[in-house]
């Protein structure tokens, strides 16, 4: 195959799979708890700063994974208990509360690391040959890991007892509580799980993007676009939204520039809000 064509195809696949992982944590929280966590982008930022922290302290790159789970998990527990739990069933109030949290987290990051950009070395440098094209090895690993994360979560959600309890709680929390399911604990764990997914996405992206306190804004906007297009139909909506938004942005950016790509996906999101406000998939 033509190496240029293969490279462009891999770029599209990379954009789609990484965007799916970026959105995954927000989709879990919003789709299962009805909470629009506006601070999701800041949890991605925290993960990226954890990767920078491990590098600055001469630790292996993978040490950022348990550190991120620890930091985002503890923060998620506190946020869910203090900020989110009193506001369940009040979507607009949770949106405002998590928006305030996002501002606070940005200020804390700026106070600790300043406004300047930080960089993380790529853990797997160089490129690998694939179908006649040389493609960055780390990006290929990210594609594989992203597919494993999304696919593994789908299998776990469908087959595990916890996944069945979550579905029961989403469909009818009162009935779930009456049969002995701890709705409070399940909601807390779901929220914490979503924040940890956001942090892990930040770790994965850290070697490829400039790290700074405002970096989460771009990711929360893209996540919103994906959910507008895909809807709240679980992982089907996540896959459809990521495929359309990530694929279109990658193709248009390759043909024109990044600004044109971003403008195009913005227009697509506006059209969906106007013509199909529930997205392609809606949760039954």
N, C-alpha and C positions, 0 to 999 in steps of 0.2 A: 504493500500500500504506500501511497504518497506520504512521506514523513510529516509534511506540513498538515495534511488532513488528519493523520493520527494524533498529532499534537493538539490540534483544535478540538478533536473529539475528546481527548483526555482532559483538556481544560474544561469542557462542558461537564463531563462526569465529575471532575473535582469540585466545580462550583456547586453542583446539585447535591453531592454527598456531604460536603462540609456544611452547606447551608442547612441540610436536614438535621445535622448534629447540633448546630447553633440553635435551631428553633425547637429542638426536641424537649428541652427542659421547660420552656414556656408553654409548649403544647400540652405537656403532662399536667402542669398546674392549672392552666386555663381550661383545658378540656375536661379534667376530672373534678376540679374544685370550683370552677367558675370564677377564678381570681385572675385578673389581668395584672401580672407582676411587671410593672413598668421598670423595676430595678433589675430585670433579667440581664440587660446589657452590662450592668455594673458587676454582676456575678461573673460574667465572662471576663470582664476587666480584672477582677480579683484573681481568677485563674491564671491570666497572663502575667500578672505581677508575681504570683507564686512561682511561676517558671523563671522569671527574672531573679527572684530572691534565691532560688536554688543555684542558679548560675553564679550570682554574685558571691555566694558562699562556697564555691568550688564543689558543689554537690552534683551528682549525675542528674541529667534531665528528667529521668523517670521519677526522681525523688519528689518532683513537683506534683505528681498524681496523689499520693497519700496526703501531702501537705494541703493541697486544694480541697480534697474531700473533708479533711479535718476543719479547715477554716470555713468553707462554705456550709458544711454540715452544722457546725456550732452556730454560725450566724443565722442559718435557716431556722434552727430550732427557736432561737430568740425572737426572730422576726415573726414567725408563725404564731408564737404564744402571745407576744406583746402587741403586735400590730395587726395581724391578719385574722386571727381567731375571733376577736370581738366583732369583726366586720363581715363574716361569712353571710351570704345571701344579700349583700349590699355591694354589688359590683362597682358602682361609681365611687363609693367610699374607699374600697380597696384600691381602685385605680389611683385616687388622689394620695392615699397613704403610701403606696409603693413608689409613686412619683416623688414624694418628699424623701423617701428612703434613698432613691437614686441620687438626688442632689446631695444628701449627706455623705454617701459613699464616695462620690466624686471629690467632695471637699476633703475627706479623710485621705484619699489617695494623693491628692495634690499636696496636702500637708506633709505626708510621709516621703513622697518621691519627687515633689515639685511638678511643674508644668511641662518640663522637657520630655522628649521622647526617649524611651529605653528600648534596647534591642536584645534579643536572645539568639545565640548561635544556633544554626540548624544542626540538630543532633546527627542527622544522616546526610552528609554533604555529597555532592556529586550527582550523577545521573545514571539511569539504567536504560538499557535498550529494550524496546517493546514494539514489535511489528514494524521494525525498520526506523523507529524514531527514538531519539534520546530524550528522556523525560526525567525531571528531578525525582530522585529516589524518595525523599521525604514526602512529596506529594502523593506518590504511589502508595506509600504506607498509610498516609492519611485517608486515602480513598478506601483501602481495605479495612482499616479500623472503623471508619464511619459506617460502612456496610455491616460490619460485625455488631456494632453497637445498636444500630436501628433494628437489624434482623434479630439479634439476641433479645432485645426488649420486646419485640413482637411475639416471639415464641414464649417468653416468660409470661407475658400478659395473658396470652391465650390459654396456656396450659397449667400455670401455677395456681395453687389454692389462694394465694394472696391476690393474684389478678382477678380471680372470681369474686373475692370479697370486695375488691375495689369497684368492679362493675355493679355489684349489688348495692353498694353504698351510693354510687352515682345515680342509679336508677330510682332508688327509694331509700333514703337514709333512715327514715323512721322505721321501716320494716326491717332494715339491716340491723339497727340497734335492738329491735325487739327479739331477734334471734341470736343475740349475744355478740355481734360484731362491734368492736370498739371503734365507733365512727371518729371520735376525737383523735385517737392514736393513729388511725389510718390516714386521716386528713393531714396530721402533722408529718407523718413519714412520707406521704406523697409530696408535700411541699418541700421538705428537705431534700428528697430525691431529685426534684426538679432543679433546685438551686445547685446541687452538686453536679448535675449534668451540664448546667451552664458554665460552672467553673472548669470542668474538664474540657469543654469546647474551647475555653480560653487558653488552656495549656496547649492544646493541639495547634491553635492558631498563632501562639506567641512567637515561634521562630520565623513567621512569614509576614507579620504585620508590625508597624510601629506601636509601641505600648505607651499609652498616655491616659490621663484621667477621663478624657471625653470619648475614648474609643468605643464605649458601650452604646453610644447614641446610634451609630450606623447599624449595629447589630439588632437593636430593638426595633428599628424601622423596617429592616429587611424581614425580621421575624413577623412583624405585623402584616407586611405585604403577603407573606406566605400563608398566614392564617386567614386573611381576607379571601385569597384565591382558593385555597384548599378547603376552608371551612373547618368545623369542629367535628369532622368525621373520624377522629382517632388517627391512627397511623396512615390510613388511606388518604385523608386530607393532607397530612404532613407530606407524604410522598408526592401527591399531585401538585401541591403548592410549591414545594421545593423544586420539582422538575420544571414547572413553568417559569417561576421567578428566576431560579438559578440558571436555567438553560437560556432563557431569553436575554438575561443580562450578559451572560458570557458571550453569546453569539453577536449581539449588537455591539458590545464593547470591542470585540475583535475586529468587526467590520468598520466601526467608526471610532469611538473612544469611550472611556468610563462614564463620562457625563451623559452621553447619549444612552448608554445602557441603563443607568440609574433613572433617567427621565422616562425611558420606555416602561420599566417595571412600575414606576409610579403611576403612569397613565393606565396600565393594566389593572392595578389595584383600584384606581378611581372608577374604572368601568365596571369592575366586579361589585364595588359598593353600590353603584347606581343600578345595574341590571340584574345582579345576582348576589344580593347582600348576604345570603347564607353560605356562599362559596359552592364549590363543586360537591362536597360531601358534608352532610349534616348528621349529627349524632342522633340516633333514634331515641 
